[in-house]
C-alpha cells in the first residue's frame, strides 16, 4: 500500500486525485491531503483517508510541518500542487532526499527551465517551440500593451494587462500581449510514461483561470510541439501545457509540471491521465484502454457538487 500526500488539498485537482484513487486503487493507494483549512472545510475529506491542516506554503515552518507529517504518517510519495512547492519538493531536492520519499514533481533543472516563466521563454525558444516573447525593461514601448505575469504562478492569479513600462516586481515578467479569447486557447494533457500520449481540449469558458467548459480538438496539431518538448527537456510523467493562437500561429504560453484543475475534464471524456499517473506511482502498468477518448463527445462541462461533512 502506497501512502501518498497531496498538497493544496482543497483544490479541484486534489479532489479529483483523491476520487480516482478511491475508485480504482483502494487496495493499492492511500491518499492523504493537507490544506490551510480545517478538515471539515476540505471537500476531499469524503474520499481521502486523512486531511491535515498545515500553515500557508509561504510560512517559515511549512516544510517542517510537511516533514513531520511524512514521518508520522509514514508517507511514501508526495504530490505537490502549489507552484511555490516546485523547488521545495522537486524530485531531486534536498527535502526529498532527506525524508526518503519520492515526489511526482519535476527535477530542479526542469523546474527552472519550465516552471519559471522567464526561463520557460528561454527554454522554448532555444528548442524551436513558438512562445510569446518576454521583454526586458529597456525594450518596452510606452504606447504598447504587455502582459504582467508572475514568474511562478498558476491560473490567472497576479496576471494583468499593463501599458508601457509600468513598475512591476522582480518576480514578474513583461510578456507579449497576445489578444486571444478563451475559445482560441488550448490545454494539452500529457501522459509521458512508456508512450507519449496527449489529449487536446479547447477552452470554451473559464472561471479564475480554470476551464469549466471545453471541447476536444485535433491532437495532430499539437503533438509535434509536445514531442519536441519531451525530447529536449526531462518532463514529469503527467503534466499539461497551454497554447494560444496569435497572428495565425499557435504559441505555447504555459507549462504546468503537474496535474491541473481541468484534468478532470479530460478524464470525463476518456483520457484517464490521473488514473495512469497514480498507477505508475503504485507500480502498476497503465492500460492503453485508459486513453480511449469518447469520439462522440461534443463537449465536457463542469458543474458543482454539494457536499455535506458531518
Backbone bond lengths (Angstrom), bond angles and torsions (degrees), N, CA, C in turn:
res aa  C-N    CA-C-N  psi(-1)  N-CA   C-N-CA  omega(-1)  CA-C   N-CA-C  phi
1 X - - - 1.471 - - 1.528 109.47 -
2 X 1.325 116.25 120.16 1.457 122.16 177.49 1.525 109.77 -87.79
3 X 1.310 116.21 127.71 1.456 120.44 176.21 1.529 108.85 -99.16
4 X 1.328 115.49 118.16 1.464 121.49 -174.32 1.519 109.76 -115.66
5 X 1.323 116.19 131.33 1.460 122.20 175.79 1.518 108.76 -104.33
6 X 1.337 116.36 122.65 1.459 122.63 179.13 1.520 108.73 -108.06
7 X 1.323 117.31 126.22 1.458 120.13 179.46 1.538 109.64 -86.20
8 X 1.325 115.78 175.30 1.471 121.11 -177.32 1.528 109.61 50.60
9 X 1.334 115.21 50.09 1.458 121.69 -171.75 1.511 116.01 -62.01
10 X 1.328 117.57 -16.98 1.453 120.10 -179.64 1.511 114.56 -88.74
11 X 1.318 117.58 -0.06 1.465 121.50 -176.94 1.521 112.19 -83.50
12 X 1.333 115.07 163.64 1.464 120.57 176.35 1.520 111.00 -63.51
13 X 1.329 116.63 -31.14 1.465 120.55 179.54 1.519 111.22 -65.48
14 X 1.333 116.12 -47.56 1.467 120.37 179.21 1.522 111.02 -63.42
15 X 1.335 116.40 -39.22 1.465 121.76 176.71 1.525 110.32 -58.42
16 X 1.329 115.59 -45.39 1.469 121.07 -178.61 1.535 110.86 -65.76
17 X 1.314 117.24 -46.23 1.468 121.13 -179.94 1.531 110.45 -59.68
18 X 1.321 115.91 -46.30 1.458 120.90 -178.65 1.523 112.11 -62.16
19 X 1.324 116.84 -41.62 1.466 120.70 179.79 1.517 112.54 -67.20
20 X 1.334 116.27 -40.81 1.467 120.06 179.02 1.527 110.31 -65.66
21 X 1.328 116.85 -40.01 1.466 120.33 178.53 1.521 110.99 -62.78
22 X 1.326 116.30 -42.20 1.467 120.82 -179.75 1.527 111.06 -66.73
23 X 1.334 116.88 -37.79 1.460 120.80 -176.71 1.524 113.14 -73.00
24 X 1.336 116.81 -40.28 1.466 119.73 -171.46 1.531 115.15 -112.67
25 X 1.322 118.03 -19.45 1.470 119.01 -171.19 1.528 113.13 -132.13
26 X 1.318 117.94 35.20 1.465 120.55 -175.69 1.529 112.51 -63.33
27 X 1.336 117.85 -23.27 1.459 121.31 178.92 1.531 112.59 -96.64
28 X 1.318 116.74 -5.20 1.463 120.17 -174.70 1.527 113.59 -118.24
29 X 1.345 116.56 -25.55 1.460 121.18 -173.08 1.521 110.65 -134.89
30 X 1.320 114.79 137.50 1.462 121.18 170.33 1.521 107.88 -115.52
31 X 1.326 116.17 120.15 1.460 120.96 -179.03 1.530 110.48 -97.88
32 X 1.330 115.48 128.84 1.450 122.33 169.52 1.529 107.16 -121.65
33 X 1.314 117.35 144.72 1.461 120.43 179.21 1.520 109.90 -125.46
34 X 1.320 115.78 157.34 1.465 120.70 175.36 1.522 108.85 -130.08
35 X 1.323 115.33 148.38 1.452 120.84 -175.46 1.526 108.60 -157.43
36 X 1.315 115.97 164.21 1.471 120.14 179.23 1.531 111.94 -79.41
37 X 1.331 117.56 -12.48 1.457 121.97 179.34 1.526 111.60 -91.68
38 X 1.337 115.21 160.70 1.458 119.55 172.06 1.521 108.74 -63.07
39 X 1.314 116.71 154.11 1.462 121.21 -172.77 1.525 113.16 -58.18
40 X 1.325 117.70 -35.32 1.463 118.90 -177.04 1.528 112.63 -72.19
41 X 1.335 117.20 -6.08 1.459 121.98 177.31 1.524 112.51 -104.79
42 X 1.318 116.80 8.75 1.465 122.48 -179.19 1.529 108.82 -110.62
43 X 1.338 119.17 113.04 1.480 121.53 -176.21 1.527 114.47 -53.84
44 X 1.328 116.65 -34.65 1.464 119.80 -176.72 1.519 113.05 -64.36
45 X 1.317 117.57 -6.78 1.466 120.53 179.50 1.527 111.32 -60.57
46 X 1.339 117.14 -23.99 1.476 119.99 -178.29 1.523 112.51 -77.81
47 X 1.331 117.73 -15.16 1.464 119.79 -178.73 1.533 113.62 -125.77
48 X 1.331 117.86 -25.27 1.465 121.00 178.24 1.525 109.87 -80.03
49 X 1.328 116.93 154.62 1.464 119.96 179.97 1.521 111.58 -75.04
50 X 1.349 116.36 -31.83 1.463 120.44 179.29 1.525 110.12 -148.42
51 X 1.332 115.69 150.17 1.461 122.39 173.63 1.526 107.70 -125.69
52 X 1.325 116.42 126.65 1.455 121.54 -177.61 1.525 110.56 -113.28
53 X 1.314 116.53 137.30 1.462 120.81 175.82 1.524 108.74 -89.09
54 X 1.339 115.68 129.31 1.462 121.44 -179.14 1.528 108.97 -131.76
55 X 1.333 118.01 161.91 1.460 120.09 176.47 1.523 110.80 -72.83
56 X 1.330 118.44 167.57 1.468 120.99 177.21 1.522 111.57 -57.83
57 X 1.320 115.98 152.34 1.463 121.08 -177.05 1.527 112.39 -60.42
58 X 1.325 117.57 -26.00 1.471 120.89 -179.05 1.522 112.17 -81.98
59 X 1.329 118.44 -5.19 1.461 121.67 179.76 1.525 111.19 -69.53
60 X 1.317 115.62 148.56 1.473 120.45 -179.09 1.524 112.09 -64.22
61 X 1.326 116.89 -27.93 1.462 119.95 -176.13 1.532 113.32 -102.41
62 X 1.331 116.93 15.73 1.466 119.63 -177.92 1.530 111.52 -61.93
63 X 1.325 116.95 -51.61 1.471 119.40 -177.99 1.531 111.42 -63.89
64 X 1.328 116.08 -30.90 1.466 119.77 177.31 1.533 110.44 -64.28
65 X 1.338 116.30 -42.63 1.461 120.52 177.78 1.527 110.90 -62.98
66 X 1.339 116.12 -44.67 1.469 119.59 -179.32 1.520 110.72 -64.91
67 X 1.307 116.39 -40.62 1.464 120.93 178.75 1.526 111.04 -61.66
68 X 1.316 116.27 -41.61 1.460 120.13 179.13 1.536 111.10 -65.95
69 X 1.330 115.83 -40.18 1.470 120.17 177.36 1.529 110.89 -60.55
70 X 1.309 115.41 -44.75 1.465 120.73 -179.00 1.525 110.91 -59.29
71 X 1.322 115.60 -41.69 1.467 120.41 -178.73 1.520 111.29 -71.97
72 X 1.333 116.53 -46.88 1.462 120.53 -175.98 1.526 112.88 -69.28
73 X 1.331 116.72 -35.42 1.466 120.82 -176.04 1.526 113.19 -98.96
74 X 1.325 116.37 2.73 1.472 121.74 178.50 1.533 111.00 55.29
75 X 1.332 115.06 49.90 1.465 122.03 -179.31 1.527 110.45 -72.13
76 X 1.325 115.84 136.27 1.467 121.41 178.45 1.524 112.76 -96.94
77 X 1.341 115.76 -31.54 1.472 119.71 -170.04 1.521 109.06 -146.52
78 X 1.333 116.52 143.37 1.460 120.96 177.23 1.525 110.08 -117.49
79 X 1.334 115.78 138.84 1.466 122.49 176.34 1.535 106.87 -116.14
80 X 1.330 117.60 94.13 1.468 120.34 -179.92 1.526 111.19 -79.94
81 X 1.344 115.96 132.53 1.455 120.53 -177.75 1.527 113.10 -117.18
82 X 1.329 117.56 -4.48 1.460 121.44 -177.57 1.531 109.01 -98.42
83 X 1.345 118.55 131.01 1.469 120.64 -178.31 1.530 114.18 -52.39
84 X 1.330 117.22 -38.45 1.466 120.13 -179.03 1.524 112.58 -66.33
85 X 1.341 116.85 -13.94 1.462 120.45 178.78 1.521 112.55 -87.76
86 X 1.323 116.58 -6.10 1.460 120.33 -174.09 1.524 112.60 -55.32
87 X 1.323 116.41 -41.68 1.460 120.39 178.22 1.527 111.60 -84.22
88 X 1.332 116.92 -39.99 1.468 121.11 -178.22 1.520 111.68 -55.96
89 X 1.353 115.40 -46.66 1.457 120.66 -173.40 1.526 112.98 -113.81
90 X 1.331 117.08 25.68 1.462 120.11 173.34 1.525 108.72 -54.53
91 X 1.312 116.89 149.98 1.469 119.71 -171.54 1.532 113.50 -63.15
92 X 1.347 116.64 -19.51 1.462 120.10 177.59 1.527 111.32 -115.85
93 X 1.328 117.68 23.27 1.467 121.67 -179.80 1.529 110.72 -74.93
94 X 1.314 115.75 161.36 1.469 120.56 176.95 1.523 110.49 -60.84
95 X 1.332 116.74 -38.16 1.467 120.24 -179.36 1.520 110.77 -60.30
96 X 1.311 117.41 -47.77 1.464 121.60 -179.05 1.528 110.38 -63.53
97 X 1.314 116.90 -41.46 1.468 120.75 179.49 1.521 111.17 -64.58
98 X 1.327 116.80 -43.09 1.465 121.60 -176.54 1.525 112.83 -70.39
99 X 1.339 117.25 -34.97 1.461 120.22 -178.90 1.526 112.58 -84.62
100 X 1.328 117.12 -16.50 1.454 121.03 177.13 1.515 114.67 77.25
101 X 1.337 117.33 17.45 1.461 121.55 178.81 1.524 109.55 -97.02
102 X 1.323 115.76 179.65 1.462 121.03 169.03 1.521 107.45 -114.71
103 X 1.329 116.03 161.80 1.463 120.85 -177.00 1.514 110.16 -135.24
104 X 1.327 116.02 144.33 1.468 120.39 176.88 1.517 112.04 -85.66
105 X 1.336 117.07 -2.01 1.459 120.63 178.21 1.530 110.53 -70.06
106 X 1.311 115.91 162.75 1.463 121.44 176.95 1.530 109.77 -72.29
107 X 1.319 116.21 174.00 1.464 120.82 175.68 1.520 109.54 -72.97
108 X 1.322 116.71 166.04 1.459 121.14 178.36 1.523 111.14 -60.11
109 X 1.322 116.36 -40.72 1.458 120.52 -178.83 1.528 111.06 -64.99
110 X 1.329 116.64 -45.37 1.462 120.37 179.62 1.524 111.01 -66.18
111 X 1.322 116.77 -38.68 1.465 120.83 178.62 1.520 110.52 -59.26
112 X 1.308 115.81 -44.48 1.468 119.15 178.25 1.522 110.78 -64.05
113 X 1.321 116.67 -40.31 1.467 120.88 -175.68 1.529 113.58 -72.16
114 X 1.338 117.35 -31.01 1.464 118.92 -171.13 1.528 115.24 -124.14
115 X 1.326 118.71 -28.01 1.463 119.70 -179.17 1.520 111.35 -79.49
116 X 1.319 116.44 -36.95 1.460 121.73 176.75 1.530 107.77 -78.46
117 X 1.340 116.99 119.76 1.468 121.21 -172.68 1.530 112.73 -62.50
118 X 1.326 117.37 -30.85 1.465 119.26 178.47 1.522 110.48 -68.25
119 X 1.326 116.36 -47.77 1.457 119.77 -179.38 1.523 111.78 -73.78
120 X 1.332 117.11 -27.21 1.459 119.71 175.27 1.526 110.00 -60.51
121 X 1.327 116.23 -43.77 1.473 120.64 177.57 1.529 110.45 -58.10
122 X 1.318 116.50 -45.97 1.468 120.61 -179.11 1.528 111.17 -66.12
123 X 1.331 116.73 -39.45 1.463 121.11 -179.51 1.520 111.75 -66.28
124 X 1.329 116.52 -49.13 1.462 120.23 -177.07 1.521 111.88 -64.58
125 X 1.323 117.29 -42.16 1.466 119.37 179.18 1.523 110.96 -66.18
126 X 1.323 117.18 -33.13 1.472 120.01 -178.66 1.521 112.50 -69.27
127 X 1.355 117.31 -26.34 1.470 119.91 -179.63 1.527 111.69 -103.26
128 X 1.322 117.20 5.53 1.460 121.10 174.00 1.508 115.62 83.80
129 X 1.334 117.36 27.54 1.467 120.96 176.53 1.534 108.40 -103.06
130 X 1.337 118.29 120.04 1.470 120.83 -178.34 1.529 111.61 -60.04
131 X 1.328 116.84 136.77 1.456 122.50 -178.22 1.519 109.13 -153.99
132 X 1.345 119.39 151.88 1.466 120.16 178.17 1.536 111.03 -58.45
133 X 1.324 115.77 142.07 1.457 120.93 -176.68 1.527 111.05 -72.74
134 X 1.326 115.77 145.05 1.462 122.88 172.54 1.525 107.88 -107.20
135 X 1.332 116.62 133.37 1.471 121.47 -174.09 1.517 112.33 -107.64
136 X 1.331 115.32 145.22 1.454 121.42 168.09 1.532 108.25 -79.73
137 X 1.313 116.16 160.48 1.466 120.73 -177.40 1.526 111.98 -58.21
138 X 1.343 117.20 -38.72 1.464 119.96 -177.09 1.531 113.17 -76.06
139 X 1.338 117.10 -2.55 1.462 121.24 178.21 1.534 112.19 -100.28
140 X 1.313 116.84 -2.39 1.458 120.95 -173.79 1.525 111.25 -75.90
141 X 1.328 115.39 130.57 1.459 122.53 174.39 1.531 107.97 -90.37
142 X 1.325 119.34 122.78 1.470 121.06 -176.29 1.525 114.13 -62.15
143 X 1.331 117.58 -15.78 1.462 120.93 -177.75 1.526 113.84 -101.63
144 X 1.322 116.64 0.27 1.456 120.35 -176.70 1.532 111.49 -103.76
145 X 1.335 115.74 157.87 1.452 121.85 176.35 1.533 110.07 -92.97
146 X 1.331 115.34 144.36 1.464 121.47 178.70 1.529 108.85 -136.71
147 X 1.307 114.82 161.09 1.455 120.28 176.16 1.521 108.49 -100.23
148 X 1.299 114.98 122.65 1.473 119.85 173.14 1.523 107.11 -90.25
149 X 1.322 116.40 124.20 1.463 119.90 -174.45 1.529 110.00 -140.11
150 X 1.339 118.58 134.18 1.468 120.60 175.11 1.523 110.88 -62.42
151 X 1.318 116.51 141.17 1.461 119.57 179.02 1.520 111.31 -65.23
152 X 1.324 117.03 -34.03 1.460 122.27 173.41 1.527 106.99 -121.45
153 X 1.313 116.90 114.27 1.459 119.36 -177.73 1.503 111.06 -166.17
154 X 1.330 115.86 178.51 1.465 120.30 178.13 1.519 109.15 -151.46
155 X 1.350 115.19 158.19 1.453 119.71 -176.48 1.519 109.85 59.87
156 X 1.319 115.73 -141.83 1.469 120.59 178.89 1.519 111.86 -107.63
157 X 1.336 116.81 12.50 1.460 120.44 -177.50 1.524 111.25 -63.95
158 X 1.326 116.21 125.77 1.455 121.35 176.90 1.508 115.13 79.21
159 X 1.345 117.83 1.82 1.460 121.80 -178.91 1.532 109.14 -92.48
160 X 1.334 116.37 133.04 1.463 119.79 178.73 1.521 109.83 -151.84
161 X 1.319 115.48 158.52 1.465 121.72 176.49 1.526 107.55 -94.88
162 X 1.337 117.32 129.22 1.459 121.65 -179.44 1.523 109.42 -128.55
163 X 1.313 115.52 160.30 1.468 120.53 179.52 1.517 109.63 -113.09
164 X 1.326 115.89 128.55 1.462 120.70 177.76 1.516 112.73 67.36
165 X 1.316 115.41 -159.44 1.464 122.06 -174.23 1.522 111.90 -87.09
166 X 1.313 116.48 57.87 1.457 120.37 174.60 1.522 108.97 -65.21
167 X 1.294 116.65 139.58 1.456 120.65 -176.92 1.526 111.10 -62.07
168 X 1.322 116.92 129.27 1.463 121.80 176.87 1.528 108.67 -130.91
169 X 1.329 118.50 151.51 1.468 121.38 179.28 1.521 111.79 -69.08
170 X 1.328 116.04 164.57 1.465 121.55 -177.94 1.522 112.63 -64.49
171 X 1.339 116.38 -22.21 1.463 118.27 -178.16 1.527 113.05 -89.40
172 X 1.343 116.15 16.15 1.467 121.64 176.44 1.528 109.97 -124.72
173 X 1.315 115.99 165.70 1.462 121.30 178.49 1.528 110.25 -127.50
174 X 1.339 114.92 158.66 1.465 122.32 167.48 1.523 106.63 -94.66
175 X 1.323 116.63 113.88 1.457 120.26 -179.98 1.529 109.82 -113.13
176 X 1.313 115.91 149.50 1.458 121.54 175.69 1.522 110.06 -51.95
177 X 1.330 116.01 131.15 1.467 120.10 178.72 1.521 108.59 -84.12
178 X 1.319 115.34 112.60 1.459 120.90 179.97 1.520 107.90 -106.61
179 X 1.307 116.27 109.14 1.460 120.16 -177.58 1.513 108.78 -71.39
180 X 1.318 116.17 110.73 1.455 121.28 -176.03 1.516 108.63 -153.35
181 X 1.325 117.65 132.33 1.458 118.68 175.57 1.521 109.11 -90.16
182 X 1.328 116.28 173.68 1.464 120.33 -175.75 1.523 112.61 -55.20
183 X 1.324 116.21 -33.46 1.462 119.73 -174.96 1.531 111.81 -67.69
184 X 1.321 117.02 -17.17 1.460 120.62 178.02 1.529 111.81 -101.61
185 X 1.340 116.84 16.69 1.458 120.43 178.99 1.524 109.81 -114.29
186 X 1.326 114.57 137.15 1.458 121.79 -176.36 1.517 109.80 -121.96
187 X 1.320 116.36 134.45 1.459 121.56 170.36 1.522 108.01 -107.27
188 X 1.324 116.02 131.33 1.464 121.32 178.77 1.525 108.67 -115.09
189 X 1.324 115.71 115.65 1.465 121.42 175.10 1.529 107.84 -83.10
190 X 1.334 116.09 137.22 1.465 120.06 -174.40 1.528 111.30 -125.69
191 X 1.322 115.67 126.30 1.459 121.72 169.56 1.524 107.17 -104.13
192 X 1.309 115.83 114.44 1.465 121.64 -173.07 1.527 109.90 -113.55
193 X 1.316 115.27 54.65 1.458 120.95 -178.95 1.519 110.07 -100.06
194 X 1.326 118.23 -129.02 1.466 120.71 -178.50 1.516 112.22 -65.33
195 X 1.341 115.71 -27.98 1.458 121.78 179.25 1.517 108.63 -138.07
196 X 1.324 116.91 137.05 1.456 120.91 179.94 1.523 109.60 -73.79
197 X 1.327 116.43 121.36 1.459 122.35 178.39 1.524 108.86 -130.96
198 X 1.329 116.52 142.71 1.460 119.75 179.38 1.528 110.90 -135.51
199 X 1.317 114.18 158.06 1.465 121.10 171.33 1.528 107.66 -136.96
200 X 1.319 115.78 126.05 1.460 121.45 -175.79 1.510 110.34 -109.95
201 X 1.335 115.76 130.77 1.465 120.33 179.26 1.530 110.21 -133.72
202 X 1.304 114.58 138.92 1.462 121.08 178.00 1.524 109.68 -86.77
203 X 1.313 115.22 134.66 1.459 120.57 179.58 1.534 109.34 -81.90
204 X 1.317 116.32 109.16 1.455 121.06 178.34 1.526 110.48 -85.31
205 X 1.330 116.56 -37.07 1.469 120.88 178.84 1.518 109.62 -149.68
206 X 1.328 116.77 144.66 1.458 121.93 177.81 1.521 110.17 -132.52
207 X 1.338 115.22 156.58 1.461 122.47 172.04 1.523 107.23 -135.23
208 X 1.349 115.25 121.87 1.467 121.34 -178.44 1.526 111.28 54.80
209 X 1.331 116.15 37.24 1.462 120.62 177.30 1.506 114.72 83.43
210 X 1.341 117.73 -2.55 1.462 121.73 -178.35 1.523 109.43 -104.77
211 X 1.314 116.29 130.38 1.466 121.28 -179.15 1.533 110.49 -69.14
212 X 1.343 116.39 131.56 1.464 121.08 178.43 1.531 112.45 -120.15
213 X 1.323 117.22 -14.35 1.463 122.30 174.04 1.521 107.48 -139.43
214 X 1.325 116.98 131.02 1.461 120.02 -176.78 1.517 110.54 -147.59
215 X 1.331 114.90 160.95 1.462 120.80 174.09 1.525 108.94 -135.91
216 X 1.320 117.39 143.84 1.466 119.95 179.60 1.521 111.78 -69.00
217 X 1.331 116.11 145.84 1.461 121.37 177.14 1.527 109.10 -131.58
218 X 1.311 115.94 172.55 1.463 123.34 -174.78 1.534 111.58 -64.28
219 X 1.331 116.67 118.53 1.462 121.34 179.38 1.526 113.25 -66.16
220 X 1.331 116.73 -28.67 1.469 120.54 -172.41 1.529 112.59 -62.33
221 X 1.327 116.85 -23.87 1.467 120.08 179.16 1.516 110.72 -67.20
222 X 1.334 116.52 -37.64 1.461 120.91 -169.25 1.532 113.94 -104.89
223 X 1.328 116.70 -15.95 1.467 119.51 -178.08 1.528 113.12 -56.93
224 X 1.346 119.74 -44.12 1.468 119.34 -179.59 1.534 113.04 -59.59
225 X 1.344 117.15 -35.44 1.467 120.18 177.78 1.522 110.65 -65.57
226 X 1.338 116.31 -45.22 1.467 120.51 -178.29 1.526 110.47 -66.75
227 X 1.325 116.06 -41.46 1.461 120.74 178.83 1.523 110.59 -60.09
228 X 1.322 116.69 -42.05 1.470 120.78 178.57 1.531 110.34 -65.27
229 X 1.332 116.28 -38.75 1.463 120.38 -178.93 1.524 111.38 -63.69
230 X 1.347 117.48 -50.63 1.469 119.77 -175.38 1.526 111.96 -71.93
231 X 1.331 117.77 -20.76 1.462 119.93 175.96 1.517 112.13 -76.55
232 X 1.325 116.88 -25.21 1.461 120.84 -176.26 1.521 114.33 -103.85
233 X 1.333 116.64 -20.11 1.461 120.93 -179.19 1.522 108.58 -132.82
234 X 1.321 117.13 137.03 1.468 121.46 177.79 1.533 108.91 -72.45
235 X 1.304 117.35 103.61 1.465 122.13 -175.69 1.531 111.00 -99.45
236 X 1.333 117.66 155.75 1.465 120.53 178.21 1.522 111.86 -69.47
237 X 1.335 116.29 174.79 1.457 120.57 -174.92 1.522 112.80 -71.82
238 X 1.329 117.15 -27.56 1.468 121.25 -179.55 1.521 108.93 -141.83
239 X 1.331 116.46 125.42 1.457 120.44 179.73 1.516 108.44 -160.98
240 X 1.320 116.78 -179.54 1.462 119.49 175.82 1.517 110.65 -144.30
241 X 1.302 116.00 152.68 1.462 122.24 177.21 1.526 107.90 -128.18
242 X 1.326 115.23 160.17 1.460 119.80 -177.11 1.530 110.37 -126.68
243 X 1.325 113.86 142.69 1.457 121.90 179.66 1.523 109.40 -124.00
244 X 1.320 115.58 153.39 1.461 121.31 168.70 1.517 108.32 -138.51
245 X 1.320 114.61 154.93 1.453 119.67 179.26 1.530 108.91 -96.94
246 X 1.325 115.21 125.38 1.467 120.76 -179.18 1.525 109.05 -136.98
247 X 1.334 115.45 119.92 1.465 121.46 -178.93 1.527 111.34 54.56
248 X 1.330 115.55 40.74 1.463 121.37 175.93 1.514 115.70 80.42
249 X 1.344 117.72 5.24 1.466 120.92 -177.52 1.519 109.99 -123.09
250 X 1.342 115.79 138.79 1.455 119.50 175.52 1.522 110.05 -81.65
251 X 1.338 115.68 127.52 1.458 122.18 -179.47 1.527 109.64 -118.33
252 X 1.322 117.10 133.92 1.457 121.39 173.99 1.529 107.33 -82.18
253 X 1.330 116.76 114.49 1.451 118.16 -174.28 1.524 114.57 -111.56
254 X 1.335 117.61 -5.48 1.459 118.66 177.86 1.517 110.49 -156.76
255 X 1.331 115.67 146.31 1.460 122.51 174.55 1.528 107.77 -128.10
256 X 1.318 117.10 117.12 1.462 121.81 177.14 1.517 108.02 -105.05
257 X 1.320 116.84 108.63 1.456 121.16 -172.35 1.532 112.06 -83.29
258 X 1.317 115.44 48.35 1.463 122.18 -175.61 1.527 107.99 -168.35
259 X 1.310 116.21 174.19 1.451 120.47 169.67 1.523 108.45 -68.86
260 X 1.329 117.10 148.72 1.449 120.43 -176.31 1.513 112.59 -114.75
261 X 1.331 115.04 172.73 1.463 120.43 -179.55 1.518 111.71 -63.95
262 X 1.334 117.24 -26.41 1.458 120.80 -179.51 1.520 114.05 -90.88
263 X 1.336 117.46 0.58 1.466 120.04 -177.47 1.523 111.66 -60.11
264 X 1.325 116.81 -32.07 1.461 120.38 178.31 1.515 112.67 -60.10
265 X 1.334 117.27 -29.70 1.465 120.51 177.20 1.524 110.33 -63.82
266 X 1.318 115.82 -41.67 1.464 120.35 179.61 1.525 110.89 -67.68
267 X 1.334 116.13 -38.46 1.464 120.20 176.84 1.519 110.86 -59.81
268 X 1.337 115.98 -44.45 1.461 121.23 -177.10 1.529 112.38 -60.45
269 X 1.320 115.61 -30.07 1.460 119.61 -176.58 1.527 111.94 -93.32
270 X 1.365 116.20 -1.27 1.463 119.72 172.91 1.512 116.21 120.26
271 X 1.330 118.32 -15.33 1.468 121.23 -179.23 1.527 107.47 -89.05
272 X 1.334 116.38 92.21 1.468 121.64 -170.86 1.529 112.04 -86.71
273 X 1.307 115.30 66.32 1.462 122.08 -178.71 1.524 111.28 -62.77
274 X 1.321 117.44 -43.90 1.463 121.07 -177.98 1.524 111.24 -63.98
275 X 1.317 116.59 -39.85 1.467 120.41 178.06 1.529 110.83 -62.04
276 X 1.327 116.57 -43.88 1.467 120.53 178.89 1.528 111.04 -66.39
277 X 1.318 115.95 -39.12 1.463 122.49 178.32 1.531 110.86 -59.62
278 X 1.324 117.28 -47.88 1.463 121.48 -179.91 1.522 111.59 -69.77
279 X 1.319 116.64 -38.02 1.470 120.14 178.31 1.524 110.49 -59.34
280 X 1.322 115.92 -42.73 1.458 120.42 -179.56 1.532 111.01 -61.96
281 X 1.324 117.08 -41.50 1.461 121.08 177.96 1.526 110.11 -62.31
282 X 1.335 116.21 -39.10 1.466 121.29 -178.12 1.525 113.15 -79.99
283 X 1.338 116.90 -2.87 1.457 120.33 -179.65 1.512 113.49 80.18
284 X 1.335 116.36 24.02 1.466 122.36 179.81 1.527 108.75 -107.16
285 X 1.310 117.43 133.21 1.461 120.63 -179.20 1.530 109.94 -75.10
286 X 1.325 118.21 122.60 1.468 120.88 177.79 1.525 111.13 -62.79
287 X 1.305 115.67 148.45 1.458 122.06 179.00 1.523 109.69 -96.15
288 X 1.326 116.66 141.13 1.465 121.14 -179.70 1.521 111.98 -59.74
289 X 1.334 117.48 -27.99 1.466 120.69 -178.70 1.523 112.18 -65.95
290 X 1.332 116.90 -18.60 1.468 120.62 179.88 1.528 111.91 -69.04
291 X 1.311 116.49 -11.29 1.466 120.23 -177.42 1.534 112.15 -112.44
292 X 1.335 116.23 16.33 1.463 120.14 179.96 1.527 109.50 -84.68
293 X 1.314 115.64 105.19 1.458 122.20 -175.83 1.524 110.83 -78.53
294 X 1.313 116.60 143.90 1.454 122.72 175.94 1.529 109.01 -70.79
295 X 1.306 117.03 101.82 1.461 121.52 -174.98 1.531 113.80 -71.53
296 X 1.324 116.53 -11.41 1.457 120.05 177.91 1.529 112.30 -88.49
297 X 1.316 116.18 -10.29 1.464 120.02 -176.14 1.527 110.93 -69.68
298 X 1.326 116.69 129.48 1.462 121.47 176.53 1.525 111.07 -89.37
299 X 1.324 116.13 -36.14 1.459 119.94 -177.34 1.521 109.06 -158.13
300 X 1.319 115.61 162.78 1.460 121.75 172.98 1.526 106.96 -128.55
301 X 1.339 116.39 131.43 1.463 122.36 -172.61 1.523 110.18 -121.05
302 X 1.315 115.94 143.13 1.472 120.48 177.52 1.516 109.70 -104.45
303 X 1.341 115.82 129.10 1.452 122.00 175.31 1.530 108.41 -122.85
304 X 1.300 116.74 167.46 1.465 120.46 -178.27 1.516 111.33 -91.87
305 X 1.324 115.91 154.01 1.454 122.13 178.29 1.522 108.52 -124.98
306 X 1.320 116.04 132.51 1.448 120.43 178.78 1.530 109.47 -84.75
307 X 1.336 116.02 132.45 1.459 121.79 -177.05 1.524 108.99 -125.14
308 X 1.308 116.50 126.20 1.458 120.86 176.66 1.522 108.69 -103.03
309 X 1.320 116.48 124.16 1.460 121.83 -179.42 1.524 108.37 -109.17
310 X 1.325 116.59 127.16 1.473 120.81 -178.48 1.521 111.41 -107.24
